[in-house]
Amino acid sequence: MAAEQTARRVTRRRVRTRANLLDAAFEVFAAKGFGRVSIEEVCEAAGYSRGAFYSNFASLDELFFALYRQRADLIARQVADALAGDGPALDVPASVDRVTEVLLLDHDWLLVKTDFLVHAARAPAVARTLLEHRATLRGAIADRLGRDRGPDAPPAVLGDADAAARAVVAAYDGVTTQLLLDKDVDGARAWLKQLLTALLTEGGAHPGSPPEHHPARAPGSHPERHPARAPEKHPE
């Protein structure tokens, strides 16, 4: 009995140590950049020894993947929960509204993820693991899109459900890249909503919905106050 209690205490302590290391690493990665951080700096920020680090992670890459898995799982749950409310037929406008309202758009996380993408691009083994994690999220989206046979099924131009899921993830990647620069979370959500609606519905509008009089603009763009007129052509 005593041995079991001791084992439970050790397990709880280990879980707490791992969580503290992940939290500290996230803060250090966001502040300095993934490629500029050492294991010693993570340990110092968390208040642990190198031994505590190596009892939980083999490397900084492995620690990052644990962080990535946390957020990828969170995003997958957010997307799945948002898409689960429609029943058998997917209501694209309503689903897009729900997804864009709850989807994680955290500037510090985007900084860390982008640093790691550059690192992975130069390390084939790391890139393969990262691609596997991204495929998990894409698969969850493709599964839901593939089950839809209602009037709001993805446009045929996108191909199959996997291709549509790739387009959705690409839209998310593009919007979050803009967010890295302008830090406009509200603008990013509005732009993502517009992109996803355009991707997943024929013509980008829900059938029967009135046309928009003031379409949303991409974050960071500015309308021309005095649009330039094309020069008039005169015969020679």
Contacts in CASP RR format, 6 or more apart in sequence:
PFRMAT RR
TARGET T0000
AUTHOR 0000-0000-0000
METHOD contacts of the structure
MODEL  1
MAAEQTARRVTRRRVRTRANLLDAAFEVFAAKGFGRVSIEEVCEAAGYSR
GAFYSNFASLDELFFALYRQRADLIARQVADALAGDGPALDVPASVDRVT
EVLLLDHDWLLVKTDFLVHAARAPAVARTLLEHRATLRGAIADRLGRDRG
PDAPPAVLGDADAAARAVVAAYDGVTTQLLLDKDVDGARAWLKQLLTALL
TEGGAHPGSPPEHHPARAPGSHPERHPARAPEKHPE
14 55 0 8 1.000
14 56 0 8 1.000
17 48 0 8 1.000
17 52 0 8 1.000
17 55 0 8 1.000
17 56 0 8 1.000
18 56 0 8 1.000
18 66 0 8 1.000
20 46 0 8 1.000
20 47 0 8 1.000
20 48 0 8 1.000
21 42 0 8 1.000
21 43 0 8 1.000
21 46 0 8 1.000
21 48 0 8 1.000
21 52 0 8 1.000
21 53 0 8 1.000
21 56 0 8 1.000
21 57 0 8 1.000
21 63 0 8 1.000
22 63 0 8 1.000
22 66 0 8 1.000
22 67 0 8 1.000
22 70 0 8 1.000
23 46 0 8 1.000
24 42 0 8 1.000
24 45 0 8 1.000
24 46 0 8 1.000
24 47 0 8 1.000
25 37 0 8 1.000
25 42 0 8 1.000
25 45 0 8 1.000
25 46 0 8 1.000
25 60 0 8 1.000
25 63 0 8 1.000
25 64 0 8 1.000
25 67 0 8 1.000
26 67 0 8 1.000
26 108 0 8 1.000
26 109 0 8 1.000
26 112 0 8 1.000
27 45 0 8 1.000
28 37 0 8 1.000
28 41 0 8 1.000
28 42 0 8 1.000
28 45 0 8 1.000
29 37 0 8 1.000
29 64 0 8 1.000
29 67 0 8 1.000
29 111 0 8 1.000
29 112 0 8 1.000
29 115 0 8 1.000
30 108 0 8 1.000
30 109 0 8 1.000
30 111 0 8 1.000
30 112 0 8 1.000
32 41 0 8 1.000
33 111 0 8 1.000
33 112 0 8 1.000
33 115 0 8 1.000
34 60 0 8 1.000
34 64 0 8 1.000
34 112 0 8 1.000
34 115 0 8 1.000
34 116 0 8 1.000
34 119 0 8 1.000
35 115 0 8 1.000
35 119 0 8 1.000
37 60 0 8 1.000
39 50 0 8 1.000
39 53 0 8 1.000
39 60 0 8 1.000
40 50 0 8 1.000
42 53 0 8 1.000
42 60 0 8 1.000
42 63 0 8 1.000
43 49 0 8 1.000
43 50 0 8 1.000
43 52 0 8 1.000
43 53 0 8 1.000
46 52 0 8 1.000
56 63 0 8 1.000
57 63 0 8 1.000
57 66 0 8 1.000
61 123 0 8 1.000
61 126 0 8 1.000
64 112 0 8 1.000
64 116 0 8 1.000
65 129 0 8 1.000
65 130 0 8 1.000
65 133 0 8 1.000
67 112 0 8 1.000
68 113 0 8 1.000
68 116 0 8 1.000
68 130 0 8 1.000
68 133 0 8 1.000
69 133 0 8 1.000
71 104 0 8 1.000
71 109 0 8 1.000
71 113 0 8 1.000
72 133 0 8 1.000
72 134 0 8 1.000
72 136 0 8 1.000
72 137 0 8 1.000
74 104 0 8 1.000
75 103 0 8 1.000
75 104 0 8 1.000
75 137 0 8 1.000
76 136 0 8 1.000
76 137 0 8 1.000
76 140 0 8 1.000
78 99 0 8 1.000
78 102 0 8 1.000
78 103 0 8 1.000
78 104 0 8 1.000
79 99 0 8 1.000
79 103 0 8 1.000
79 137 0 8 1.000
79 140 0 8 1.000
79 141 0 8 1.000
79 144 0 8 1.000
80 140 0 8 1.000
80 144 0 8 1.000
81 102 0 8 1.000
82 95 0 8 1.000
82 98 0 8 1.000
82 99 0 8 1.000
82 102 0 8 1.000
83 90 0 8 1.000
83 95 0 8 1.000
83 98 0 8 1.000
83 99 0 8 1.000
83 141 0 8 1.000
83 144 0 8 1.000
85 95 0 8 1.000
85 98 0 8 1.000
86 94 0 8 1.000
86 95 0 8 1.000
88 147 0 8 1.000
88 148 0 8 1.000
88 149 0 8 1.000
88 150 0 8 1.000
89 148 0 8 1.000
89 149 0 8 1.000
89 150 0 8 1.000
89 151 0 8 1.000
89 152 0 8 1.000
90 144 0 8 1.000
90 145 0 8 1.000
90 147 0 8 1.000
90 148 0 8 1.000
90 150 0 8 1.000
90 152 0 8 1.000
90 153 0 8 1.000
91 152 0 8 1.000
92 152 0 8 1.000
92 197 0 8 1.000
92 200 0 8 1.000
92 201 0 8 1.000
92 206 0 8 1.000
93 152 0 8 1.000
93 197 0 8 1.000
93 201 0 8 1.000
93 206 0 8 1.000
93 209 0 8 1.000
96 193 0 8 1.000
96 196 0 8 1.000
96 197 0 8 1.000
96 200 0 8 1.000
97 193 0 8 1.000
99 196 0 8 1.000
100 189 0 8 1.000
100 190 0 8 1.000
100 192 0 8 1.000
100 193 0 8 1.000
100 196 0 8 1.000
101 189 0 8 1.000
103 172 0 8 1.000
103 189 0 8 1.000
103 192 0 8 1.000
105 176 0 8 1.000
105 179 0 8 1.000
105 185 0 8 1.000
105 188 0 8 1.000
105 189 0 8 1.000
107 179 0 8 1.000
107 180 0 8 1.000
107 183 0 8 1.000
107 185 0 8 1.000
110 176 0 8 1.000
110 179 0 8 1.000
110 180 0 8 1.000
111 180 0 8 1.000
114 177 0 8 1.000
114 180 0 8 1.000
116 130 0 8 1.000
117 130 0 8 1.000
119 126 0 8 1.000
120 126 0 8 1.000
120 127 0 8 1.000
120 130 0 8 1.000
121 127 0 8 1.000
134 169 0 8 1.000
137 169 0 8 1.000
138 162 0 8 1.000
138 165 0 8 1.000
138 166 0 8 1.000
138 168 0 8 1.000
138 169 0 8 1.000
139 162 0 8 1.000
139 165 0 8 1.000
141 164 0 8 1.000
141 165 0 8 1.000
141 168 0 8 1.000
141 169 0 8 1.000
142 161 0 8 1.000
142 162 0 8 1.000
142 164 0 8 1.000
142 165 0 8 1.000
143 161 0 8 1.000
145 153 0 8 1.000
145 154 0 8 1.000
145 161 0 8 1.000
145 164 0 8 1.000
145 165 0 8 1.000
145 200 0 8 1.000
146 154 0 8 1.000
146 160 0 8 1.000
146 161 0 8 1.000
148 154 0 8 1.000
151 207 0 8 1.000
152 200 0 8 1.000
152 201 0 8 1.000
152 206 0 8 1.000
154 161 0 8 1.000
154 164 0 8 1.000
154 199 0 8 1.000
154 200 0 8 1.000
155 199 0 8 1.000
155 200 0 8 1.000
155 201 0 8 1.000
155 202 0 8 1.000
155 203 0 8 1.000
158 164 0 8 1.000
158 167 0 8 1.000
158 199 0 8 1.000
164 199 0 8 1.000
164 200 0 8 1.000
167 199 0 8 1.000
168 196 0 8 1.000
168 199 0 8 1.000
168 200 0 8 1.000
171 192 0 8 1.000
171 195 0 8 1.000
171 196 0 8 1.000
171 199 0 8 1.000
172 192 0 8 1.000
175 188 0 8 1.000
175 191 0 8 1.000
175 192 0 8 1.000
175 195 0 8 1.000
175 219 0 8 1.000
176 188 0 8 1.000
178 188 0 8 1.000
178 191 0 8 1.000
178 218 0 8 1.000
178 219 0 8 1.000
178 220 0 8 1.000
179 185 0 8 1.000
179 188 0 8 1.000
179 219 0 8 1.000
182 219 0 8 1.000
182 220 0 8 1.000
184 219 0 8 1.000
184 220 0 8 1.000
187 219 0 8 1.000
188 219 0 8 1.000
190 216 0 8 1.000
190 219 0 8 1.000
191 216 0 8 1.000
191 217 0 8 1.000
191 218 0 8 1.000
191 219 0 8 1.000
193 216 0 8 1.000
194 215 0 8 1.000
194 216 0 8 1.000
197 204 0 8 1.000
197 205 0 8 1.000
197 206 0 8 1.000
198 204 0 8 1.000
201 207 0 8 1.000
205 211 0 8 1.000
217 223 0 8 1.000
END
